[in-house]
Amino acid sequence: MVELFRAIFQPEVLIFLIPLSIIIGHYYLKSQKLRLGIGEGVRPEDIKLLKENIAQNNQLNERVKNLETIITSLDKEILSLKAQDDAAHVRELASKV
């Protein structure tokens, strides 16, 4: 391990490592700026699109809530009909005995 540090920190190697690390650092920072969108700012059409998507999301959430209400009420009705059918079937079987 010590030999590796001695090999790296020789003046001949450092001459190449310093500019290489500067170049790599420059491209890393440039890629991060591009990825984050720094320098451009938020465009007005992006803000408009975001607002439209938020409104559409809210509408879809309301529709899902309405559908959940309808489905749960249908489940209760189906269960009550099933119970009535079961009771009628039990009465029919009891009358045959």
C-alpha positions as a Markdown table, in Angstrom:
| # | Residue | x | y | z |
|---|---|---|---|---|
| 1 | Met | 0.0 | 0.0 | 0.0 |
| 2 | Val | 2.8 | 2.4 | 0.9 |
| 3 | Glu | 4.5 | 1.5 | -2.4 |
| 4 | Leu | 1.4 | 2.5 | -4.3 |
| 5 | Phe | 1.3 | 6.0 | -2.6 |
| 6 | Arg | 5.0 | 6.5 | -3.4 |
| 7 | Ala | 4.4 | 5.5 | -7.0 |
| 8 | Ile | 1.4 | 7.9 | -7.3 |
| 9 | Phe | 3.0 | 10.9 | -5.6 |
| 10 | Gln | 6.1 | 11.0 | -7.7 |
| 11 | Pro | 6.5 | 14.3 | -9.6 |
| 12 | Glu | 6.3 | 12.5 | -13.0 |
| 13 | Val | 2.9 | 11.1 | -12.1 |
| 14 | Leu | 1.5 | 14.2 | -10.4 |
| 15 | Ile | 2.2 | 16.2 | -13.6 |
| 16 | Phe | -0.4 | 14.1 | -15.4 |
| 17 | Leu | -2.8 | 13.5 | -12.5 |
| 18 | Ile | -3.5 | 17.2 | -11.7 |
| 19 | Pro | -4.7 | 18.2 | -15.2 |
| 20 | Leu | -6.5 | 14.9 | -15.6 |
| 21 | Ser | -8.4 | 15.5 | -12.3 |
| 22 | Ile | -9.3 | 19.1 | -13.4 |
| 23 | Ile | -10.7 | 17.8 | -16.8 |
| 24 | Ile | -12.7 | 15.1 | -15.1 |
| 25 | Gly | -14.0 | 17.5 | -12.5 |
| 26 | His | -15.0 | 20.0 | -15.2 |
| 27 | Tyr | -17.0 | 17.4 | -17.1 |
| 28 | Tyr | -18.6 | 16.1 | -13.9 |
| 29 | Leu | -19.8 | 19.6 | -12.9 |
| 30 | Lys | -21.0 | 20.3 | -16.4 |
| 31 | Ser | -23.0 | 17.1 | -16.5 |
| 32 | Gln | -24.5 | 17.8 | -13.1 |
| 33 | Lys | -25.5 | 21.3 | -14.3 |
| 34 | Leu | -27.2 | 19.8 | -17.4 |
| 35 | Arg | -28.9 | 17.2 | -15.3 |
| 36 | Leu | -30.3 | 19.7 | -12.9 |
| 37 | Gly | -31.2 | 22.2 | -15.6 |
| 38 | Ile | -29.2 | 25.0 | -13.9 |
| 39 | Gly | -28.8 | 28.0 | -16.1 |
| 40 | Glu | -32.0 | 27.6 | -18.1 |
| 41 | Gly | -34.5 | 28.4 | -15.4 |
| 42 | Val | -38.1 | 27.1 | -15.6 |
| 43 | Arg | -39.8 | 27.9 | -18.8 |
| 44 | Pro | -43.4 | 29.3 | -18.8 |
| 45 | Glu | -44.7 | 26.5 | -20.9 |
| 46 | Asp | -43.3 | 24.0 | -18.3 |
| 47 | Ile | -45.2 | 25.8 | -15.5 |
| 48 | Lys | -48.4 | 25.8 | -17.6 |
| 49 | Leu | -48.0 | 22.1 | -18.3 |
| 50 | Leu | -47.4 | 21.4 | -14.6 |
| 51 | Lys | -50.5 | 23.3 | -13.6 |
| 52 | Glu | -52.6 | 21.4 | -16.2 |
| 53 | Asn | -51.2 | 18.1 | -14.9 |
| 54 | Ile | -52.0 | 19.0 | -11.3 |
| 55 | Ala | -55.6 | 19.9 | -12.3 |
| 56 | Gln | -56.0 | 16.7 | -14.2 |
| 57 | Asn | -54.5 | 14.7 | -11.3 |
| 58 | Asn | -57.1 | 16.3 | -8.9 |
| 59 | Gln | -59.9 | 15.4 | -11.3 |
| 60 | Leu | -58.7 | 11.8 | -11.6 |
| 61 | Asn | -58.5 | 11.6 | -7.8 |
| 62 | Glu | -62.2 | 12.7 | -7.5 |
| 63 | Arg | -63.2 | 10.2 | -10.1 |
| 64 | Val | -61.4 | 7.4 | -8.3 |
| 65 | Lys | -63.1 | 8.4 | -5.0 |
| 66 | Asn | -66.5 | 8.4 | -6.7 |
| 67 | Leu | -65.9 | 4.9 | -8.2 |
| 68 | Glu | -64.8 | 3.6 | -4.8 |
| 69 | Thr | -68.0 | 4.8 | -3.3 |
| 70 | Ile | -70.1 | 3.2 | -6.1 |
| 71 | Ile | -68.2 | -0.1 | -5.8 |
| 72 | Thr | -68.5 | -0.3 | -2.0 |
| 73 | Ser | -72.2 | 0.5 | -2.1 |
| 74 | Leu | -72.6 | -2.2 | -4.8 |
| 75 | Asp | -70.8 | -4.7 | -2.7 |
| 76 | Lys | -73.2 | -4.1 | 0.2 |
| 77 | Glu | -76.2 | -4.5 | -2.1 |
| 78 | Ile | -74.8 | -7.7 | -3.6 |
| 79 | Leu | -74.0 | -9.1 | -0.1 |
| 80 | Ser | -77.6 | -8.3 | 1.1 |
| 81 | Leu | -79.0 | -10.0 | -2.1 |
| 82 | Lys | -76.8 | -13.0 | -1.5 |
| 83 | Ala | -78.0 | -13.2 | 2.1 |
| 84 | Gln | -81.6 | -13.1 | 1.0 |
| 85 | Asp | -81.0 | -15.8 | -1.6 |
| 86 | Asp | -79.2 | -18.0 | 0.9 |
| 87 | Ala | -82.1 | -17.6 | 3.4 |
| 88 | Ala | -84.6 | -18.5 | 0.6 |
| 89 | His | -82.6 | -21.5 | -0.3 |
| 90 | Val | -82.5 | -22.6 | 3.4 |
| 91 | Arg | -86.3 | -22.2 | 3.7 |
| 92 | Glu | -86.8 | -24.3 | 0.5 |
| 93 | Leu | -84.5 | -27.0 | 1.8 |
| 94 | Ala | -86.3 | -27.0 | 5.2 |
| 95 | Ser | -89.7 | -27.3 | 3.6 |
| 96 | Lys | -88.6 | -30.4 | 1.7 |
| 97 | Val | -87.6 | -32.2 | 4.8 |
